[in-house]
């Protein structure tokens, strides 16, 4: 069995959000960006692929052909009225149907292909074709609601992949660990009343959706206790994230005993992301991936799928993603992070770290249901 598969498609890099500058809608007073695409450009993803090709990492991975999610797949999560409206607007040249979620002509087909990458990654792992997988999705999916796009997310990639695996592979318990710096509100909403999907979001408090923290939101009905939010203060840094993963995330996974773990892998908690204020380095992502692999080995025969979400530093996202895929595959290349030492020096002082360690302990007790 090939250990790691990598799922990507050039067409997804042609998705355009060019009606925004960063995340401001273009207007009389907002100058259009030079790159024509606002915060969510294709460069960070394309640079990741190019770095993998240059380092030789790509040659060590299984690279299946990309296949779009079908309408049947999409309808398991999204309403027909929304899909019809999305397709109509896409065919007419693009636009925006939700909040901070613009798209251009062909956006519907590109989003379906992006969802297909996540679906294939999960299917590969569930079928045994690969032990673990990475899906380089664009557009992202974790903010998308069943009937409304949001935050650069047009289709709910991970829920679509999960529902496919439930329908076709008999999946009964799946855990989603979302370490994107923004709250995974779409994934949470879709599974909020269900006990077969454990949703965990570790995110910067009050960031996006604006003002949201979420520690009180634990699920409803049958889903009570199966949703967990871990809001961390801005500037938390490497050690606080690792403690939150080890003290809270791992414990929740062990109690749930999933058959599959999916990571919603936003790379926007990095030290230089323009849309958040955390301080992670590329080695932080390697360490968090290692923690998830250890949990997957212990709980679900190593079944782990990593699905790309946000990340807006075009220069640094490739190094963070490369570290994750090196860890998944067990392949160490010659690639060095040129700013690792510099960014590592930005971490909180010992006094602040001690405070944040206590914060994680207090949050762990608060989250017990």
ABEGO torsion letter per residue (X at the ends): XBABBBBBBAAAAABBAAABBEABBBBAABBBBAAGAEABBAAAAAAAAAAAAAAGAAAABBBBBBBBBBAAAAAAABBAAAAAAAAAAAAAGEEBABBGBBBBBGAAAAAAAAAAAAAAAAAAAAAGABABBBBBBOBBAAABBAABBBGGBABBAAAAAAAAAAAAAGBABBBBBBABABBBAAAAAAAAABAABBBBBBBBBGAOBBGBAGAABAEBEAABGABBBBBBBBGAEAAAAAAAAAAAAAAAAAAAGBABBBBBBBAAABAABAABABABBAAAAAAAAAAAAAAAAAAAGGBBBBBBBBEABAAAAAAAAAAAAAAAAGBBBABBBAAAAAAAAABBBAAAAAAAAAAAAAAAAAABX
